[in-house]
Every structure is written in C-alpha cells, then in structure tokens.
Amino acid sequence: MRMNYIGISEINGPLIVLEGVSGVGYDEVCEITLGAGLRRKGRVIGLEGERAVIQVFEGTGGLSLENVSTRFTGRAMELSLSKEMLGRVFDGAGSPIDGLGAVFPQESRNINGSAINPVSRKYPRSCIYTGISAIDGMSTLIRGQKLPIFSGAGMRHNEVAAQIVKQARVGGEDGEFAIVFAAMGVKNDTADFFRRDFENAGALPRVVMFLNMASDPIIERILTPRCALTAAEFLAFTLGYHVLVIMTDMTSYCEALREFSSSKGEIPSRKGYPSYLYSDLASLYERAGMIEGLPGSVTQVPVLTMPNDDITHPIPDLTGYITEGQIVLDREMDQSKLYPPITVLPSLSRLMKDGIGKGFTREDHPALSNQLFSSYAKVQEARALAGVIGEDELSETDKQYLQFGKLFEENFVRQEPGENRSIDRTLETGWQALSVLPPDELDRVDAATLKKHYKKDGSAALRGSL
C-alpha cells in the first residue's frame, strides 16, 4: 500500500519539494491531489536523503503548501501503445486531444526507453525518399539515420517538414511505413497548419501526432520527444513498421530544458544551457536505428532553429556531434522566395554512400552527386570573382559555371511545396544542369558514366524555363 504525503514544503516554478519521503525512486511518477479534488501528475527529478523534488506536469498554479496530498505510484511515466495510435493526435504528454477517446493499449512502456546494445545495431542501408531533389539527390536520408534540419527563425522549415511527412516513402524493400510527428512549443496557427495540411493530403492515417503548444507547461515539452520516440519504437520494433520521426522545434525543447535546469538551481554551462545538454540530446537522437533480428526501423529528422542563424550555437553544435550530417536552410535563398531554401554545400548525409547507387537508387547517383557538389562549389568561386572584376571580364569557363549555377538553383533545388519528384527525375534534372558545362570539366564522373548520361543539349530545355 502506497503512503499519501500531506502538504509540501516548497514551491518553485514548476517544482515542489516534499520532506520526510522514503521508498521513492528517481523518475517515479506521482499523483498530486489538490484541496478541490483535482488531480495532477508529477515525477521525481531529484532525491537527497528524505527530500524529494517533483516536477508537476500541469504546472503548480493553484497549489498551496498545506491542502495538497501526494501519492507515489512506484513506476516511471509510461505511454499506452497500440496500432490504433496511427491517425490520432495527442498532447505532449501522450493524452488524446482529437476527441476520439482513449487508445485501447496493447502494452505500456517507459517513455525514457532503453539503450540499444551497440552490438545488436544493424548498419543503416537503403534510403527514404522525400520527393525533394536537394535532399534525395545531394544529402540522401538513409533508413535508420538521424539527419537534422538546421533552420532559422521565420524560415520555411515547417513547410519543408510538412512536405516530408506527406511525401516520404521507403526505397528498396517493401514494408509498412509510418510517420511520428512531434511539435514542441508551437503556436496554435502552426499546429492547425500541420493538422490541416496532413488531413488535406490524406497523410494523417499513417501519422501519429504529438502537439505541445507554446501555452502548455514547459515540463510537457520535455516529455514530448520521449513520448514520440516511444511510440516510434513500438511501431518499428514490435509491429514492423519503418518509422520516420520528425521533431520540431528542438530549440524549443532545449530552451525548456534550460528553464527547467535554472528552476532546479543547477550551475549553467554555455549560454545558460545545462552542462548535460549533450547527453540529454544524445539520449533522444540515439534512439534512432535498426536492431538485428527485429523488424522495422526508426529514422529521425529533428528540426531546429539556430538562434541568430548561428551554426556554432550550442544546440546545432552539439546536435552535429551526435547526428550523421545535417540539412541546412539558407536565409538569403528563403528571402528570394526559392523553395525549399536548402543550401547544398554545407548540407551533407554521412551515411548517404551506404544507401545509394546500384541496388538502391541508381548506379550513377554517387558520381552525379559528387560532381554537382564539386561544380556548385566552383559556382561560388566564379560569383565571388564576378563581384570583383565584373561578369564581362570572366573567362568563358567561369561564365559557363555561372550559367550552371542558375540552372541548378532554379531547376534542381527549386520545387513547388507539393511537388513530389521521383529519384529518376531528380537525377535526370541534375544531369541536364551539368550539361551546360563542357565534358572535360566533369572530373568526378568516370568515362563510362559520362558517356551514358551526359546530355549535349540537355540544358537547352532548362535554359528556356529560366
């Protein structure tokens, strides 16, 4: 029989402190009953002797030091899991908010998950097509990978995330595919945009949505990605789905973690974030992958907005250490109305080489991608030189690179928000853009591949579309 503790000794923001507590474990869930009979949930986030620090999920508003009783449940926070979650919308703590009632659970799991034994991890292979050429062609998303999107405040990362949700599909082997979408600290209009967009595209039946609003308690924001990943692991490793997890915005999550850390009186580290920010993010990102002997996979695309567009800020900096590459959105491209505003040179997928080419996408994909990177880098050099001496003074080759740059950005990178390109069309568009350059400039492609795919007049149609 669990004991009820009457009264609390301290209230500090979203935290309460109980004295004289015994037999309680770290991360244990408790039920807090107010004088009016209302109940709230909390979890133990600190223990010191007989002193327990509890974070209250719904906030501490209306609590008093005396008219409160607390009962510990003896277990960590769990999420009810079922295949019925597909097509449903939940709040950040995993409670349904779509008016369709509770989910009948097949099982319940601790939202903190359990570490995957490195020996049992299966190396990521094959890819997930997003229908976006700048990703599929240049920074391919590999199944089981974690590939973040680095954006900035006010940029169109929400539209990019929504397009990926609507268009994503697994390449290669067959398998059921599902999306787990977690939004943290979003405004009401943003949440409505995602729900409406998924419904209109008919994608909602394969999506599990977790929505944490900006007005919700910050404690719930810390739970949101953990609930989402627990649902993803159940769908992947129990039901055999290939699951893509999109989490936006991880910056909101980290800021909630900073505020929470400050309320606990912890000593801050870089820019006020807690010193354990790296390990906390790793505990989320490392839940991606595939496991030997188990069906399914978990692939992550976390979205984060870089404060002041600073890629060296602690959040993108630490994220880059943990994940396998990044997709970078560019503010100048966004302001020029180029969508998606993906700048390809700083974007990369470190696992791309293991999931493209013969047997996966197409045999010319690796060579084409390398050549596009190389040629577009020379475009930046030509543009810098033209800014100094003028375009008329450039060599004929440099002028060809400038032409290639325009064709590449306007036809390969630029897409309509609802345009779903096949991998074949993506690769053919890349070859057409390269065809404006003379063959001897294409030094990253072998002779046989060049002979098969180089189009002497392939860029003519692209020029006409500019």
Number of C-alpha atoms within 10 A of each C-alpha: 4 9 13 14 16 16 18 18 13 14 17 12 16 21 22 21 19 20 16 9 14 12 9 18 17 15 19 17 24 23 17 22 19 18 14 8 10 9 14 16 19 25 24 22 16 15 18 9 9 12 16 21 22 24 25 25 21 17 20 17 10 7 17 15 15 12 13 20 19 21 16 21 16 14 15 18 21 18 21 20 20 17 15 14 23 18 19 20 23 22 23 30 25 24 15 18 16 12 9 9 10 14 15 12 13 10 11 15 16 15 22 20 16 10 9 14 8 8 8 12 14 15 14 19 20 24 25 23 25 26 24 30 28 23 21 25 28 27 23 28 32 28 29 28 30 27 29 27 25 25 27 21 13 10 17 18 24 18 17 21 20 19 23 22 26 23 18 18 22 21 20 14 8 9 14 15 19 27 29 28 26 27 30 29 27 18 15 13 9 14 18 12 15 21 17 13 18 20 14 11 13 11 17 23 15 20 23 23 27 27 28 28 20 15 10 18 19 26 23 23 28 22 21 26 31 23 26 27 28 25 26 31 23 21 28 26 19 12 16 17 21 28 31 31 26 28 25 26 21 25 19 20 25 21 18 21 21 21 18 21 18 16 13 17 8 14 11 14 13 10 9 15 23 20 15 13 19 17 12 13 18 16 16 15 23 15 23 24 22 26 22 10 10 14 16 25 25 28 28 28 24 25 26 24 24 20 16 9 16 15 17 12 14 20 23 25 14 16 23 17 11 18 22 18 23 24 26 21 26 21 20 11 17 16 11 9 12 18 20 24 26 28 17 21 16 12 20 19 21 17 24 25 15 16 22 24 16 11 10 16 21 13 13 18 23 21 17 24 21 15 20 24 15 16 21 20 15 16 21 15 14 21 18 12 15 17 10 9 10 11 15 9 12 16 11 10 13 20 19 16 26 23 18 24 24 16 24 22 21 18 20 23 24 21 20 11 14 16 13 19 17 14 20 13 15 22 23 17 22 25 23 26 28 29 20 24 20 13 16 6 14 21 14 17 19 11 12 8 13 18 11 9 16 21 18 14 11 18 21 14 11 19 17 7 9 9
